[in-house]
Amino acid sequence: NLSKPDSYGEYSIDNSVPTTSEGYQACTLIFTPKYTTSKILIECSFVYDKYNSNTAVIGAVFRGSTCIGVQTTGDQDPGIIHIYCVDTPNSTSQQTYSLRIGGNTNNSIWVHSRNSGPLFGGNNSIHGSDFIVTEIKQWV
């Protein structure tokens, strides 16, 4: 499950690489590849709603402190962010993957919900999210 903080970090929408000091950490997954030659497929998606002064929502995937995938939205409200990226850690050591979410201002973003409150009697199962890590063995 994705965590929901009381305050949200801000992302700069510019030509800089996202960092782990931006946004908030919504989810972490620890994964140990079986083969050093494997590629790691990371698939993330989440539903959001944002406060009026946020004109964009940003999702960024990290291995440790290295950004390996990022996606931003336009001015949809509510919306869905999908991030798919392939990592090559070249290691059989434990890897930590995380998803960080933020807006272009430091105002609220609702994940799995809407700023106007829950829908369908509080059953927010339609507001799902995924954070999937899959190892793809490479034949050498």
Backbone as a printed PyTorch tensor [residue, N CA C, xyz], in Angstrom:
tensor([[[  0.8240,  -1.1880,   0.0000],
         [  0.0000,   0.0000,   0.0000],
         [  0.8690,   1.2520,   0.0000]],

        [[  0.3650,   2.2830,  -0.6410],
         [  1.0840,   3.5500,  -0.6440],
         [  0.7560,   4.3180,   0.6220]],

        [[  1.7600,   4.9280,   1.2010],
         [  1.5200,   5.7440,   2.3870],
         [  0.9510,   7.0900,   1.9620]],

        [[  0.2350,   7.7380,   2.8830],
         [ -0.3310,   9.0570,   2.6210],
         [  0.1230,  10.0060,   3.7250]],

        [[  1.0420,  10.9280,   3.4340],
         [  1.5630,  11.8320,   4.4610],
         [  0.6250,  13.0020,   4.7330]],

        [[  0.9300,  13.7290,   5.7930],
         [  0.1790,  14.9410,   6.1050],
         [  0.6210,  16.1080,   5.2270]],

        [[  1.8690,  16.0990,   4.8000],
         [  2.3360,  17.1470,   3.8980],
         [  3.0950,  16.4950,   2.7520]],

        [[  3.1520,  17.1750,   1.6470],
         [  3.7380,  16.6210,   0.4300],
         [  4.9050,  17.4680,   0.0090]],

        [[  5.9450,  16.8040,  -0.4620],
         [  7.0970,  17.5330,  -0.9530],
         [  6.8540,  18.0410,  -2.3580]],

        [[  7.6690,  18.9550,  -2.7380],
         [  7.5340,  19.6090,  -4.0340],
         [  8.6190,  19.1080,  -4.9810]],

        [[  8.2800,  18.9790,  -6.2530],
         [  9.2410,  18.6490,  -7.2980],
         [  9.4080,  19.8600,  -8.2020]],

        [[ 10.6270,  20.1180,  -8.5930],
         [ 10.8810,  21.1510,  -9.5890],
         [ 10.6220,  20.5440, -10.9660]],

        [[  9.8650,  21.2350, -11.7740],
         [  9.6440,  20.7630, -13.1380],
         [ 10.5970,  21.5390, -14.0230]],

        [[ 11.7860,  20.9480, -14.1900],
         [ 12.8390,  21.5800, -14.9660],
         [ 13.7160,  20.4820, -15.5610]],

        [[ 14.9090,  20.8000, -15.9450],
         [ 15.7880,  19.8300, -16.5870],
         [ 16.6750,  19.0750, -15.5860]],

        [[ 16.4010,  19.1770, -14.2900],
         [ 17.2120,  18.4660, -13.3000],
         [ 16.6280,  17.0780, -13.0300]],

        [[ 17.4830,  16.1450, -12.6300],
         [ 17.0630,  14.7890, -12.2880],
         [ 16.4100,  14.8210, -10.9110]],

        [[ 15.2420,  14.1850, -10.7410],
         [ 14.6130,  14.1460,  -9.4100],
         [ 15.5460,  13.5240,  -8.3690]],

        [[ 15.4200,  13.9920,  -7.1300],
         [ 16.2460,  13.4820,  -6.0370],
         [ 15.3510,  12.9120,  -4.9430]],

        [[ 15.9640,  12.1940,  -4.0180],
         [ 15.2110,  11.6020,  -2.9070],
         [ 14.8390,  12.6350,  -1.8490]],

        [[ 15.2750,  13.8710,  -2.0050],
         [ 14.8540,  14.9220,  -1.0730],
         [ 13.5980,  15.6320,  -1.5690]],

        [[ 13.1280,  15.2770,  -2.7620],
         [ 11.9230,  15.8790,  -3.3130],
         [ 10.7490,  14.9210,  -3.1430]],

        [[  9.5400,  15.4680,  -3.1410],
         [  8.3520,  14.6330,  -3.0120],
         [  8.3150,  13.9400,  -1.6580]],

        [[  7.4820,  12.9140,  -1.5500],
         [  7.4470,  12.0960,  -0.3390],
         [  7.5540,  10.6400,  -0.7520]],

        [[  8.1280,   9.8290,   0.0990],
         [  8.2980,   8.4100,  -0.2070],
         [  6.9910,   7.6850,   0.0650]],

        [[  6.3550,   7.2090,  -0.9890],
         [  5.0500,   6.5760,  -0.8840],
         [  5.1450,   5.0680,  -0.6890]],

        [[  6.2110,   4.4580,  -1.2110],
         [  6.3080,   3.0040,  -1.1640],
         [  7.7610,   2.5880,  -1.3330]],

        [[  8.1380,   1.5130,  -0.6510],
         [  9.4830,   0.9540,  -0.7750],
         [  9.3680,  -0.5560,  -0.9430]],

        [[ 10.2020,  -1.1020,  -1.8130],
         [ 10.2180,  -2.5380,  -2.0330],
         [ 11.6710,  -2.9970,  -2.0770]],

        [[ 11.9860,  -4.0150,  -1.2950],
         [ 13.3430,  -4.5630,  -1.2780],
         [ 13.3320,  -5.8380,  -2.1090]],

        [[ 14.3030,  -5.9480,  -3.0340],
         [ 14.3230,  -7.0370,  -4.0030],
         [ 15.7630,  -7.5060,  -4.1850]],

        [[ 15.9650,  -8.8110,  -4.2430],
         [ 17.3010,  -9.3740,  -4.4600],
         [ 17.3150, -10.1330,  -5.7820]],

        [[ 18.0080,  -9.6060,  -6.7980],
         [ 18.0940, -10.3170,  -8.0790],
         [ 18.8350, -11.6490,  -7.9240]],

        [[ 18.4190, -12.6260,  -8.7140],
         [ 19.0530, -13.9490,  -8.6610],
         [ 20.2890, -14.0110,  -9.5600]],

        [[ 20.2980, -13.2230, -10.6370],
         [ 21.3820, -13.2630, -11.6150],
         [ 21.9710, -11.8600, -11.8080]],

        [[ 23.2810, -11.7590, -11.9550],
         [ 23.9180, -10.4560, -12.1600],
         [ 23.5860,  -9.8690, -13.5280]],

        [[ 23.2300, -10.7120, -14.4960],
         [ 22.9440, -10.2310, -15.8490],
         [ 21.4710,  -9.8870, -16.0560]],

        [[ 20.6550, -10.0450, -15.0300],
         [ 19.2160,  -9.8010, -15.1700],
         [ 18.8920,  -8.3280, -15.3750]],

        [[ 17.7970,  -8.1080, -16.0620],
         [ 17.1830,  -6.7850, -16.1190],
         [ 16.0080,  -6.8190, -15.1540]],

        [[ 15.7340,  -5.6950, -14.5250],
         [ 14.6530,  -5.5880, -13.5470],
         [ 13.6010,  -4.6420, -14.1210]],

        [[ 12.3880,  -5.1580, -14.3020],
         [ 11.2800,  -4.3550, -14.8110],
         [ 10.5010,  -3.8220, -13.6210]],

        [[ 10.3510,  -2.5120, -13.5520],
         [  9.5950,  -1.8660, -12.4760],
         [  8.3510,  -1.2480, -13.1070]],

        [[  7.1960,  -1.5940, -12.5490],
         [  5.9180,  -1.0730, -13.0360],
         [  5.2020,  -0.4070, -11.8650]],

        [[  4.8600,   0.8450, -12.0310],
         [  4.1560,   1.6160, -10.9960],
         [  2.9690,   2.3210, -11.6140]],

        [[  1.8910,   2.3620, -10.8590],
         [  0.7770,   3.2230, -11.2500],
         [  0.0220,   3.6280,  -9.9960]],

        [[ -0.5350,   4.8220, -10.0210],
         [ -1.3600,   5.2690,  -8.9040],
         [ -2.3610,   6.3030,  -9.3860]],

        [[ -3.5020,   6.3430,  -8.7070],
         [ -4.5580,   7.3040,  -8.9870],
         [ -4.3980,   8.4620,  -8.0060]],

        [[ -4.6110,   9.6780,  -8.4660],
         [ -4.4240,  10.8460,  -7.6010],
         [ -5.5110,  11.8790,  -7.8680]],

        [[ -5.6290,  12.7910,  -6.9400],
         [ -6.3760,  14.0320,  -7.1040],
         [ -5.4860,  15.0980,  -6.4730]],

        [[ -5.5520,  16.3110,  -6.9430],
         [ -4.6170,  17.3200,  -6.4580],
         [ -5.3230,  18.6010,  -6.0680]],

        [[ -4.6450,  19.3700,  -5.2390],
         [ -5.1480,  20.6760,  -4.8250],
         [ -4.9700,  21.6590,  -5.9710]],

        [[ -5.8260,  22.6540,  -6.0460],
         [ -5.8880,  23.5730,  -7.1820],
         [ -4.5560,  24.1880,  -7.5830]],

        [[ -3.6940,  24.5340,  -6.6310],
         [ -2.4570,  25.2250,  -7.0040],
         [ -1.4010,  24.2790,  -7.5690]],

        [[ -1.5870,  22.9690,  -7.4270],
         [ -0.7160,  22.0120,  -8.1140],
         [ -1.2380,  21.8780,  -9.5360]],

        [[ -0.4080,  22.1820, -10.5130],
         [ -0.8170,  21.9860, -11.8950],
         [ -0.2300,  20.7080, -12.4740]],

        [[  0.5800,  20.0000, -11.6810],
         [  1.1710,  18.7390, -12.1250],
         [  1.4170,  17.8490, -10.9190]],

        [[  1.3830,  16.5430, -11.1600],
         [  1.7610,  15.5460, -10.1610],
         [  2.9080,  14.7490, -10.7650]],

        [[  3.9110,  14.4690,  -9.9530],
         [  5.1130,  13.7900, -10.4170],
         [  5.2840,  12.5040,  -9.6260]],

        [[  5.5830,  11.4160, -10.3180],
         [  5.9570,  10.1560,  -9.6840],
         [  7.3530,   9.8010, -10.1450]],

        [[  8.2130,   9.4210,  -9.2190],
         [  9.5970,   9.0720,  -9.5650],
         [  9.9720,   7.7630,  -8.8820]],

        [[ 10.6400,   6.8760,  -9.6300],
         [ 11.1010,   5.5900,  -9.1140],
         [ 12.6080,   5.6650,  -8.9070]],

        [[ 13.0540,   5.1570,  -7.7610],
         [ 14.4760,   5.1860,  -7.3990],
         [ 14.9770,   3.7870,  -7.0700]],

        [[ 16.2400,   3.5210,  -7.4370],
         [ 16.9940,   2.3930,  -6.8600],
         [ 17.9960,   3.0520,  -5.9410]],

        [[ 17.8150,   2.8400,  -4.6440],
         [ 18.6170,   3.5810,  -3.6720],
         [ 18.3260,   5.0670,  -3.8290]],

        [[ 19.3620,   5.8490,  -4.1160],
         [ 19.1530,   7.2870,  -4.3070],
         [ 19.2120,   7.6960,  -5.7790]],

        [[ 19.2620,   6.7170,  -6.6900],
         [ 19.3470,   7.0000,  -8.1220],
         [ 17.9700,   6.9410,  -8.7710]],

        [[ 17.5700,   8.0220,  -9.4070],
         [ 16.2950,   8.0550, -10.1230],
         [ 16.4260,   7.2310, -11.3990]],

        [[ 15.5500,   6.2360, -11.5610],
         [ 15.6000,   5.3780, -12.7480],
         [ 14.3560,   5.5190, -13.6230]],

        [[ 13.3700,   6.2850, -13.1700],
         [ 12.1730,   6.5060, -13.9740],
         [ 11.3410,   7.6190, -13.3800]],

        [[ 10.7350,   8.4290, -14.2410],
         [  9.9050,   9.5380, -13.7590],
         [  8.7940,   9.7990, -14.7610]],

        [[  7.6600,  10.2210, -14.2490],
         [  6.5170,  10.5680, -15.0940],
         [  5.7870,  11.7280, -14.4540]],

        [[  5.2860,  12.6180, -15.2680],
         [  4.5080,  13.7410, -14.7700],
         [  3.2050,  13.8330, -15.5460]],

        [[  2.2270,  14.4960, -14.9510],
         [  0.9390,  14.6720, -15.6020],
         [  0.7640,  16.1160, -15.9950]],

        [[ -0.2030,  16.3390, -16.8170],
         [ -0.6280,  17.6970, -17.1110],
         [ -1.6320,  18.1080, -16.0490]],

        [[ -2.6120,  18.8450, -16.4430],
         [ -3.5580,  19.3920, -15.4740],
         [ -4.8240,  18.5390, -15.3660]],

        [[ -4.6910,  17.1920, -15.3930],
         [ -5.8610,  16.3340, -15.2010],
         [ -6.1910,  16.2680, -13.7220]],

        [[ -7.4660,  16.1340, -13.4430],
         [ -7.8700,  16.1300, -12.0430],
         [ -9.2000,  15.4110, -11.9060]],

        [[ -9.3140,  14.2130, -11.3960],
         [ -8.2310,  13.3240, -10.9740],
         [ -7.5270,  12.6970, -12.1750]],

        [[ -6.4740,  11.9410, -11.8940],
         [ -5.7080,  11.3310, -12.9670],
         [ -4.9830,  10.0840, -12.5100]],

        [[ -4.2730,   9.4850, -13.4520],
         [ -3.4890,   8.2650, -13.1870],
         [ -2.0830,   8.4860, -13.7210]],

        [[ -1.0970,   8.0840, -12.9380],
         [  0.2910,   8.0970, -13.4020],
         [  0.7500,   6.6540, -13.5490]],

        [[  1.3590,   6.3540, -14.7010],
         [  1.9660,   5.0460, -14.9690],
         [  3.4530,   5.2610, -15.2030]],

        [[  4.2720,   4.4650, -14.5350],
         [  5.7270,   4.5350, -14.7240],
         [  6.2130,   3.1120, -14.9970]],

        [[  6.8940,   2.9360, -16.1140],
         [  7.4950,   1.6540, -16.4510],
         [  8.9520,   1.9210, -16.7700]],

        [[  9.8610,   1.2120, -16.0990],
         [ 11.2730,   1.3990, -16.3930],
         [ 12.0160,   0.0820, -16.2160]],

        [[ 13.1580,  -0.0160, -16.8710],
         [ 13.9970,  -1.2110, -16.7960],
         [ 15.3070,  -0.8080, -16.1460]],

        [[ 15.6940,  -1.5640, -15.1290],
         [ 16.9240,  -1.2960, -14.3900],
         [ 17.9100,  -2.4360, -14.6350]],

        [[ 19.1910,  -2.1380, -14.5950],
         [ 20.2430,  -3.1530, -14.7050],
         [ 21.2250,  -2.9530, -13.5530]],

        [[ 20.8980,  -3.4920, -12.3640],
         [ 21.7770,  -3.2800, -11.2120],
         [ 23.0990,  -4.0390, -11.2960]],

        [[ 23.2150,  -5.0440, -12.2040],
         [ 24.4500,  -5.8340, -12.3690],
         [ 24.9490,  -6.3900, -11.0470]],

        [[ 24.0150,  -6.9380, -10.2610],
         [ 24.3630,  -7.3960,  -8.9200],
         [ 23.3520,  -8.4370,  -8.4510]],

        [[ 23.7950,  -9.2810,  -7.5360],
         [ 22.8670, -10.1820,  -6.8390],
         [ 22.6960,  -9.7270,  -5.3930]],

        [[ 23.0970,  -8.5080,  -5.1100],
         [ 22.9030,  -7.9240,  -3.7860],
         [ 21.4980,  -7.3440,  -3.6860]],

        [[ 21.0370,  -7.2060,  -2.4650],
         [ 19.7260,  -6.6400,  -2.1950],
         [ 19.6250,  -5.2110,  -2.7590]],

        [[ 18.5230,  -4.9240,  -3.4600],
         [ 18.2700,  -3.6100,  -4.0430],
         [ 17.0230,  -3.0160,  -3.4010]],

        [[ 17.0360,  -1.7260,  -3.1380],
         [ 15.8670,  -1.0500,  -2.5780],
         [ 15.2900,  -0.1220,  -3.6380]],

        [[ 14.0470,  -0.4040,  -4.0280],
         [ 13.3300,   0.4180,  -4.9890],
         [ 12.2670,   1.2130,  -4.2450]],

        [[ 12.0650,   2.4650,  -4.6300],
         [ 11.0530,   3.2830,  -3.9630],
         [ 10.3280,   4.1600,  -4.9730]],

        [[  9.1150,   4.5220,  -4.6060],
         [  8.2990,   5.4420,  -5.3760],
         [  8.1030,   6.7030,  -4.5580]],

        [[  8.4300,   7.8450,  -5.1560],
         [  8.2230,   9.1370,  -4.5110],
         [  7.2120,   9.9250,  -5.3380]],

        [[  6.3050,  10.6240,  -4.6450],
         [  5.2340,  11.3690,  -5.2910],
         [  5.2640,  12.8090,  -4.7910]],

        [[  5.0370,  13.7440,  -5.6840],
         [  4.9630,  15.1460,  -5.2940],
         [  4.2440,  15.9630,  -6.3450]],

        [[  3.9770,  17.2050,  -6.0020],
         [  3.3770,  18.1420,  -6.9410],
         [  4.3720,  19.2230,  -7.2870]],

        [[  3.9650,  20.1330,  -8.1480],
         [  4.8690,  21.2390,  -8.4710],
         [  4.7550,  22.3750,  -7.4620]],

        [[  3.8540,  22.2390,  -6.4780],
         [  3.8260,  23.1160,  -5.3160],
         [  3.7170,  22.2080,  -4.0970]],

        [[  3.9270,  22.7400,  -2.9280],
         [  3.9200,  21.9160,  -1.7170],
         [  2.5130,  21.8410,  -1.1130]],

        [[  1.5110,  21.5760,  -1.9490],
         [  0.1390,  21.4560,  -1.4810],
         [ -0.3320,  20.0070,  -1.6040]],

        [[ -1.4920,  19.7340,  -1.0780],
         [ -1.9810,  18.3660,  -0.9530],
         [ -2.2100,  17.6610,  -2.2800]],

        [[ -1.8940,  16.3700,  -2.2610],
         [ -2.2150,  15.4430,  -3.3300],
         [ -2.8930,  14.2630,  -2.6510]],

        [[ -4.0240,  13.8380,  -3.1650],
         [ -4.7290,  12.6900,  -2.6010],
         [ -4.4090,  11.4780,  -3.4610]],

        [[ -3.9060,  10.4220,  -2.8260],
         [ -3.6030,   9.1740,  -3.5180],
         [ -4.6790,   8.1770,  -3.1010]],

        [[ -5.3000,   7.5080,  -4.0550],
         [ -6.4120,   6.5590,  -3.8440],
         [ -7.6910,   7.2420,  -3.3900]],

        [[ -7.8170,   8.5180,  -3.5410],
         [ -9.0040,   9.2110,  -3.0600],
         [ -9.1810,  10.4940,  -3.8520]],

        [[-10.1860,  11.2480,  -3.4750],
         [-10.4420,  12.5360,  -4.1100],
         [-10.4590,  13.6110,  -3.0400]],

        [[-10.1540,  14.8390,  -3.4210],
         [-10.1530,  15.9110,  -2.4300],
         [-11.5660,  16.2150,  -1.9410]],

        [[-12.5920,  15.7510,  -2.6460],
         [-13.9760,  15.9710,  -2.2230],
         [-14.4940,  14.8430,  -1.3330]],

        [[-13.6310,  13.8800,  -1.0000],
         [-14.0440,  12.7800,  -0.1340],
         [-14.1930,  11.4890,  -0.9030]],

        [[-14.4520,  10.4000,  -0.1820],
         [-14.5100,   9.0770,  -0.8130],
         [-15.7400,   8.9200,  -1.7090]],

        [[-15.6250,   7.9940,  -2.6230],
         [-16.7240,   7.6420,  -3.5130],
         [-17.2350,   6.2460,  -3.1760]],

        [[-18.4200,   5.9420,  -3.6130],
         [-18.9780,   4.5940,  -3.5150],
         [-19.0080,   4.0830,  -2.0830]],

        [[-19.4830,   4.9230,  -1.1700],
         [-19.6330,   4.5060,   0.2170],
         [-18.3170,   4.2480,   0.9240]],

        [[-17.2380,   4.8670,   0.4710],
         [-15.9330,   4.6820,   1.1020],
         [-15.1530,   3.5210,   0.5340]],

        [[-15.7350,   2.7910,  -0.4230],
         [-15.0170,   1.6780,  -1.0430],
         [-14.1440,   2.2470,  -2.1500]],

        [[-12.8940,   2.4780,  -1.8240],
         [-11.9770,   3.0760,  -2.7940],
         [-11.1970,   2.0320,  -3.5700]],

        [[-11.7650,   0.8220,  -3.7010],
         [-11.0460,  -0.2220,  -4.4220],
         [-10.8140,   0.1620,  -5.8770]],

        [[-11.6230,   1.0820,  -6.4140],
         [-11.3920,   1.5240,  -7.7830],
         [-10.1570,   2.4110,  -7.8730]],

        [[ -9.7170,   2.9230,  -6.7410],
         [ -8.5340,   3.7800,  -6.7030],
         [ -7.3190,   2.9470,  -6.3120]],

        [[ -6.9300,   2.0200,  -7.1450],
         [ -5.8330,   1.1220,  -6.8250],
         [ -4.4820,   1.6690,  -7.2430]],

        [[ -3.4610,   0.9730,  -6.8090],
         [ -2.1020,   1.3060,  -7.2230],
         [ -1.3160,   0.0180,  -7.3590]],

        [[ -0.2490,   0.0830,  -8.1350],
         [  0.6350,  -1.0600,  -8.3240],
         [  2.0640,  -0.6030,  -8.1540]],

        [[  2.8740,  -1.4760,  -7.5680],
         [  4.3180,  -1.2710,  -7.5040],
         [  4.9110,  -2.6680,  -7.6500]],

        [[  5.2330,  -3.0360,  -8.8850],
         [  5.6250,  -4.4090,  -9.2130],
         [  7.0670,  -4.4100,  -9.6980]],

        [[  7.8690,  -5.3140,  -9.1520],
         [  9.2570,  -5.4890,  -9.5800],
         [  9.4030,  -6.9250, -10.0800]],

        [[  9.8800,  -7.0790, -11.3230],
         [ 10.0150,  -8.3970, -11.9460],
         [ 11.4310,  -8.5660, -12.4660]],

        [[ 12.0370,  -9.6950, -12.1600],
         [ 13.3730, -10.0000, -12.6830],
         [ 13.2290, -10.6980, -14.0320]],

        [[ 13.9970, -10.2250, -15.0160],
         [ 13.9950, -10.8200, -16.3500],
         [ 15.3990, -11.3580, -16.6070]],

        [[ 15.5110, -12.6970, -16.5990],
         [ 16.8200, -13.3210, -16.8050],
         [ 17.2950, -13.1010, -18.2230]],

        [[ 18.5480, -12.7140, -18.3630],
         [ 19.1600, -12.5030, -19.6620],
         [ 20.0660, -13.6840, -20.0020]],

        [[ 19.8910, -14.2650, -21.1630],
         [ 20.7460, -15.3710, -21.5790],
         [ 22.0200, -14.7950, -22.1740]],

        [[ 23.1330, -15.3280, -21.7460],
         [ 24.4110, -14.7940, -22.1870],
         [ 25.0370, -15.7380, -23.1890]]])
